């Protein structure tokens, strides 16, 4: 997979791993295996020496990968007790990188519904606050994001990035630091669920008009409409996801 240079720095993977460094790629491999149930909660991982030899990487790279998973709440490492997989309730499932790992394969339908339920709690309220507190500059950011979404479509990386910017701008427009701190997690959920929906084919319905309705309500400072249009946007997005999921069954 890779090796460590004599000066202690790590080489990067070749074409298969792109720009990922060795320890990041190992963390992704192990983290994905945990998410897929290959490694069960409570299961003891093999020792550092055995694992690094099996993966053909340095012990330093493997150790750094394990530290990444510990930080995400997936593993616990204790002296003499070894490294174990923690219960799912301990995992930071809203970590943007973990969301990427989940959607690299076939994500759990129940977890997808969990994400939409969470968004249903956060985003309608955020839209209502944004309608009260948004600035003209934030409206411009939303409008520019909508233009990009319409130009590129949500089946493209550019369109999905614009979709993220739109939702992030609404969270920023709440002028609530606690809500704004959720931007990376909400943005990742928006991006990966949209990517999943378009993985095999474009959906027949264009959701840009739903986003534009939210923008218009926020621009008009209509708090009730901002909340209701965002709730409707999410309801339709979940319905689209149900179509995408049924196509895979």
C-alpha positions as CSV (number, residue, x, y, z in Angstrom):
1,X,0.0,0.0,0.0
2,X,2.8,2.4,0.8
3,X,5.8,2.9,3.0
4,X,7.5,5.4,5.2
5,X,10.6,7.3,4.0
6,X,13.8,7.2,5.8
7,X,13.3,10.7,7.0
8,X,10.1,9.6,8.8
9,X,7.6,11.2,6.4
10,X,5.0,9.1,4.6
11,X,4.7,8.6,0.9
12,X,1.3,9.2,-0.7
13,X,-0.7,6.5,-2.3
14,X,-0.7,6.2,-6.1
15,X,-3.6,6.4,-8.5
16,X,-6.0,4.2,-6.4
17,X,-5.9,6.5,-3.3
18,X,-5.4,9.8,-5.0
19,X,-4.0,12.4,-2.6
20,X,-4.8,10.5,0.6
21,X,-1.8,9.9,2.8
22,X,-1.2,6.4,4.0
23,X,-2.7,6.8,7.5
24,X,-5.8,8.5,6.1
25,X,-6.3,5.6,3.6
26,X,-5.9,3.0,6.4
27,X,-8.4,4.9,8.6
28,X,-10.9,4.9,5.7
29,X,-10.4,1.2,5.1
30,X,-10.8,0.3,8.7
31,X,-13.6,2.8,9.4
32,X,-15.6,1.5,6.4
33,X,-15.1,-2.1,7.6
34,X,-16.5,-1.1,11.0
35,X,-19.5,0.7,9.4
36,X,-20.2,-2.3,7.3
37,X,-20.2,-4.6,10.3
38,X,-17.0,-6.5,9.4
39,X,-15.7,-5.5,12.8
40,X,-18.4,-5.7,15.5
41,X,-18.8,-3.5,18.7
42,X,-16.6,-5.1,21.4
43,X,-14.4,-6.9,18.9
44,X,-10.7,-6.8,19.7
45,X,-8.5,-5.5,16.9
46,X,-5.3,-7.4,16.0
47,X,-2.0,-6.0,17.4
48,X,-0.2,-3.1,15.9
49,X,2.7,-5.3,14.6
50,X,0.4,-7.9,13.0
51,X,-1.9,-5.3,11.5
52,X,0.9,-3.2,10.0
53,X,2.6,-6.3,8.5
54,X,-0.7,-7.5,7.1
55,X,-1.5,-4.1,5.5
56,X,2.2,-3.6,4.5
57,X,2.5,-0.2,6.0
58,X,4.7,1.2,8.8
59,X,3.6,0.9,12.4
60,X,3.6,4.7,12.6
61,X,1.0,4.9,9.7
62,X,-1.2,2.3,11.3
63,X,-0.9,3.9,14.7
64,X,-2.0,7.3,13.2
65,X,-4.9,5.6,11.5
66,X,-6.1,4.1,14.8
67,X,-5.8,7.5,16.4
68,X,-8.2,9.0,13.7
69,X,-10.8,6.3,14.5
70,X,-10.4,6.8,18.3
71,X,-11.1,10.6,17.7
72,X,-14.2,9.7,15.9
73,X,-15.4,7.5,18.7
74,X,-15.2,4.2,16.8
75,X,-12.3,2.6,18.6
76,X,-10.9,2.6,22.2
77,X,-7.3,1.7,23.0
78,X,-6.1,0.8,26.4
79,X,-2.7,-0.4,27.6
80,X,-2.5,-4.2,27.9
81,X,-6.3,-4.4,27.0
82,X,-5.7,-3.7,23.3
83,X,-7.9,-1.8,20.8
84,X,-11.6,-2.5,20.6
85,X,-14.6,-1.4,18.5
86,X,-16.9,0.9,20.6
87,X,-20.7,0.7,20.5
88,X,-22.4,2.6,17.7
89,X,-23.9,5.0,20.2
90,X,-20.3,6.3,20.8
91,X,-19.5,7.0,17.2
92,X,-19.5,10.6,15.9
93,X,-21.9,9.7,13.0
94,X,-22.1,13.4,12.0
95,X,-18.4,13.6,11.3
96,X,-18.2,14.7,7.6
97,X,-15.5,12.1,6.9
98,X,-17.5,9.3,8.5
99,X,-20.5,10.3,6.4
100,X,-18.3,10.0,3.3
101,X,-17.3,6.5,4.4
102,X,-21.0,5.6,5.0
103,X,-22.1,6.7,1.5
104,X,-19.1,5.1,-0.3
105,X,-21.1,1.9,-0.2
106,X,-24.8,1.2,0.4
107,X,-25.7,3.2,3.5
108,X,-28.2,1.9,6.0
109,X,-31.7,3.1,5.0
110,X,-32.6,3.7,8.7
111,X,-29.6,6.0,9.1
112,X,-30.6,8.0,6.0
113,X,-34.0,8.5,7.7
114,X,-32.2,9.5,10.9
115,X,-30.3,12.2,8.9
116,X,-33.5,13.6,7.4
117,X,-35.2,13.6,10.7
118,X,-32.3,15.6,12.2
119,X,-32.3,18.0,9.3
120,X,-36.1,18.3,9.8
121,X,-35.5,19.5,13.3
122,X,-32.6,21.9,12.5
123,X,-33.2,23.4,9.1
124,X,-36.8,24.6,9.2
125,X,-36.0,26.5,12.5
126,X,-32.7,27.8,10.9
127,X,-34.7,29.1,7.9
128,X,-37.1,30.9,10.3
129,X,-34.2,32.5,12.1
130,X,-32.6,33.4,8.8
131,X,-35.7,35.2,7.7
132,X,-35.5,37.4,10.8
133,X,-31.8,38.0,10.8
134,X,-30.3,37.6,7.3
135,X,-28.2,40.3,5.8
136,X,-28.3,41.5,2.2
137,X,-24.9,39.9,1.6
138,X,-26.2,36.5,2.8
139,X,-29.1,36.8,0.5
140,X,-26.7,37.4,-2.4
141,X,-24.7,34.3,-1.4
142,X,-27.9,32.2,-1.4
143,X,-28.9,33.6,-4.8
144,X,-25.5,32.9,-6.3
145,X,-25.7,29.4,-5.0
146,X,-29.1,28.9,-6.6
147,X,-27.8,30.1,-9.9
148,X,-24.9,27.6,-9.8
149,X,-27.3,24.8,-8.8
150,X,-29.5,25.7,-11.8
151,X,-26.6,26.0,-14.2
152,X,-24.8,22.7,-13.3
153,X,-27.6,20.5,-11.8
154,X,-27.3,18.5,-8.7
155,X,-26.0,15.4,-10.6
156,X,-22.6,17.3,-10.9
157,X,-20.0,18.1,-8.3
158,X,-20.4,21.8,-9.0
159,X,-24.1,21.7,-8.4
160,X,-23.8,19.8,-5.2
161,X,-21.1,22.2,-3.9
162,X,-23.5,25.0,-4.6
163,X,-26.3,23.2,-2.8
164,X,-24.0,22.9,0.2
165,X,-23.3,26.7,0.0
166,X,-27.0,27.4,0.0
167,X,-27.7,25.4,3.1
168,X,-24.6,26.7,4.9
169,X,-25.6,30.3,4.1
170,X,-28.9,29.8,5.8
171,X,-27.2,28.4,8.9
172,X,-24.8,31.4,8.8
173,X,-27.8,33.8,8.4
174,X,-29.2,32.6,11.8
175,X,-26.4,34.5,13.4
176,X,-26.4,31.7,16.0
177,X,-23.0,30.3,16.6
178,X,-24.3,27.0,17.8
179,X,-26.4,26.5,14.7
180,X,-23.6,27.7,12.4
181,X,-21.3,25.1,14.0
182,X,-23.5,22.4,12.4
183,X,-22.7,23.7,8.9
184,X,-20.0,21.1,8.1
185,X,-22.2,18.2,9.3
186,X,-25.4,19.4,7.6
187,X,-23.4,20.3,4.5
188,X,-21.9,16.8,4.3
189,X,-25.3,15.2,4.8
190,X,-26.7,17.4,2.0
191,X,-23.8,16.5,-0.3
192,X,-23.7,12.8,0.3
193,X,-27.4,12.1,0.2
194,X,-27.7,14.0,-3.0
195,X,-24.7,12.2,-4.5
196,X,-26.3,8.9,-3.5
197,X,-29.6,9.8,-5.1
198,X,-27.9,10.6,-8.4
199,X,-25.4,7.7,-8.4
200,X,-27.1,5.6,-11.0
201,X,-29.4,8.1,-12.8
202,X,-30.8,11.6,-12.5
203,X,-34.1,11.9,-10.7
204,X,-37.0,13.2,-12.8
205,X,-37.8,16.1,-10.4
206,X,-35.6,19.2,-10.3
207,X,-35.4,20.4,-6.6
208,X,-34.0,23.9,-7.4
209,X,-37.5,25.4,-7.3
210,X,-37.9,24.1,-3.8
211,X,-34.7,25.9,-2.8
212,X,-35.8,29.1,-4.6
213,X,-39.1,29.1,-2.6
214,X,-37.0,29.0,0.7
215,X,-34.8,31.8,-0.6
216,X,-37.9,34.0,-1.5
217,X,-39.4,33.5,1.9
218,X,-36.1,34.4,3.7
219,X,-35.7,37.4,1.4
220,X,-39.3,38.6,2.2
221,X,-38.6,38.1,6.0
222,X,-41.6,35.8,6.1
223,X,-40.7,33.5,9.0
224,X,-43.7,31.2,8.7
225,X,-43.1,30.6,5.0
226,X,-39.4,30.1,5.5
227,X,-40.0,27.4,8.0
228,X,-42.8,25.7,6.0
229,X,-41.0,25.9,2.6
230,X,-37.8,24.3,4.1
231,X,-39.9,21.6,5.7
232,X,-41.5,20.9,2.3
233,X,-38.1,20.9,0.6
234,X,-36.9,18.2,3.1
235,X,-40.1,16.2,2.7
236,X,-39.6,16.1,-1.1
237,X,-35.9,15.3,-0.7
238,X,-36.7,12.3,1.4
239,X,-39.3,11.1,-1.1
240,X,-36.6,11.3,-3.8
241,X,-34.3,9.3,-1.6
242,X,-37.0,6.7,-1.1
243,X,-37.2,6.4,-4.9
244,X,-33.4,6.0,-5.1
245,X,-33.4,3.4,-2.4
246,X,-36.2,1.4,-4.0
247,X,-34.2,1.3,-7.3
248,X,-31.5,-0.6,-5.4
249,X,-33.7,-3.3,-3.9
